[in-house]
Amino acid sequence: MTALDPVVAPPGTAGPDELLSVWLPSNDDPVRPLMTLSTVSSSGYPDARTVLLSEYDDTGLYFHTDSRSRKVADVTANPRVALTLLWPGRQLVVQGDASRSSAEEQAWAYEHRSRYLQQLSWLNTASFAALDGAARLSQWAEFGHEHPSLTPPPTWTGFVVRPVRLTFWEGDPDTASRRTEYRRDADGAWTASLLAG
Ligand SMILES: Cc1cc2nc3c(=O)[nH]c(=O)nc-3n(C[C@H](O)[C@H](O)[C@H](O)COP(=O)(O)O)c2cc1C
């Protein structure tokens, strides 16, 4: 065994669900964590962008977006994705498989978006982006006045990423950083390892 070989965490080590619940805010916290969502694009290059973590549960981590977006084309062709969440002194990298979340979940997530993001989901189009500054301001304000309450646009969609691997990185100014990694096998059982940071 070399110094970089993983060490299997001792029995009784908390599973990923327990650690996730410590690291992530509760689903009703209005301050949502940001994640870098990495996908495999049709060109073969990886692609990446920031999305909000809408919520998480026993199934996985959820994000919401526009069904016409590049990321949706990517995950439709190849559901294998990575999520990277970063906090001061901490990083969580998740590899997993993305699938559409239920209609009920998508509706719940829309209700919990801020009013600004609800409106953005209606106006986030290429034609709106092409308007000049004055028109973008006036059309945004006009839409807001005409729609005091909003329901999801038909393009609103959501995905859940079911993890196959979660890597929790923790820094420590007084000693070496370290990662705790969980891998899910084909039967759904988790194995935990300790890795060099
Ligand atoms: C802080 C921040 C949060 C964002 N949150 C989301 C989000 O939750 N959903 C989303 O579709 N786009 C979000 N975006 C925009 C995406 O990063 C991206 O520009 C957009 O979704 C188009 O990505 P695509 O062309 O790769 O599909 C966010 C951007 C930033 C900077």
The ligand as an SDF file (V2000), in Angstrom:
LIG
                    3D

 31 33  0  0  0  0  0  0  0  0999 V2000
  -25.2760   32.1530   -9.7870 C   0  0  0  0  0  0  0  0  0  0  0  0
  -25.9510   31.5060  -10.9770 C   0  0  0  0  0  0  0  0  0  0  0  0
  -27.0260   30.6510  -10.7720 C   0  0  0  0  0  0  0  0  0  0  0  0
  -27.6540   30.0410  -11.8710 C   0  0  0  0  0  0  0  0  0  0  0  0
  -28.6780   29.1650  -11.6570 N   0  0  0  0  0  0  0  0  0  0  0  0
  -29.2440   28.5390  -12.7040 C   0  0  0  0  0  0  0  0  0  0  0  0
  -30.2470   27.5330  -12.5070 C   0  0  0  0  0  0  0  0  0  0  0  0
  -30.6240   27.1710  -11.3730 O   0  0  0  0  0  0  0  0  0  0  0  0
  -30.7930   26.9620  -13.6200 N   0  0  0  0  0  0  0  0  0  0  0  0
  -30.4030   27.3120  -14.8780 C   0  0  0  0  0  0  0  0  0  0  0  0
  -30.9320   26.7560  -15.8350 O   0  0  0  0  0  0  0  0  0  0  0  0
  -29.4550   28.2360  -15.0950 N   0  0  0  0  0  0  0  0  0  0  0  0
  -28.8570   28.8380  -14.0450 C   0  0  0  0  0  0  0  0  0  0  0  0
  -27.8670   29.7710  -14.2670 N   0  0  0  0  0  0  0  0  0  0  0  0
  -27.4570   30.0620  -15.6480 C   0  0  0  0  0  0  0  0  0  0  0  0
  -26.5300   28.9310  -16.1360 C   0  0  0  0  0  0  0  0  0  0  0  0
  -25.2540   29.0380  -15.5090 O   0  0  0  0  0  0  0  0  0  0  0  0
  -26.3710   28.8960  -17.6630 C   0  0  0  0  0  0  0  0  0  0  0  0
  -25.8110   30.1130  -18.1290 O   0  0  0  0  0  0  0  0  0  0  0  0
  -27.6940   28.6720  -18.3860 C   0  0  0  0  0  0  0  0  0  0  0  0
  -28.5180   27.7570  -17.6830 O   0  0  0  0  0  0  0  0  0  0  0  0
  -27.4390   28.1530  -19.8060 C   0  0  0  0  0  0  0  0  0  0  0  0
  -26.6610   26.9750  -19.7000 O   0  0  0  0  0  0  0  0  0  0  0  0
  -26.5300   25.9180  -20.9170 P   0  0  0  0  0  0  0  0  0  0  0  0
  -26.5170   26.7110  -22.1950 O   0  0  0  0  0  0  0  0  0  0  0  0
  -25.2330   25.2300  -20.6540 O   0  0  0  0  0  0  0  0  0  0  0  0
  -27.7040   24.9880  -20.8270 O   0  0  0  0  0  0  0  0  0  0  0  0
  -27.2110   30.3490  -13.1860 C   0  0  0  0  0  0  0  0  0  0  0  0
  -26.1210   31.1920  -13.3700 C   0  0  0  0  0  0  0  0  0  0  0  0
  -25.4980   31.7590  -12.2870 C   0  0  0  0  0  0  0  0  0  0  0  0
  -24.2960   32.6590  -12.5320 C   0  0  0  0  0  0  0  0  0  0  0  0
  1  2  1  0
  2  3  1  0
  2 30  2  0
  3  4  2  0
  4  5  1  0
  4 28  1  0
  5  6  2  0
  6  7  1  0
  6 13  1  0
  7  8  2  0
  7  9  1  0
  9 10  1  0
 10 11  2  0
 10 12  1  0
 12 13  2  0
 13 14  1  0
 14 15  1  0
 14 28  1  0
 15 16  1  0
 16 17  1  0
 16 18  1  0
 18 19  1  0
 18 20  1  0
 20 21  1  0
 20 22  1  0
 22 23  1  0
 23 24  1  0
 24 25  2  0
 24 26  1  0
 24 27  1  0
 28 29  2  0
 29 30  1  0
 30 31  1  0
M  END
$$$$
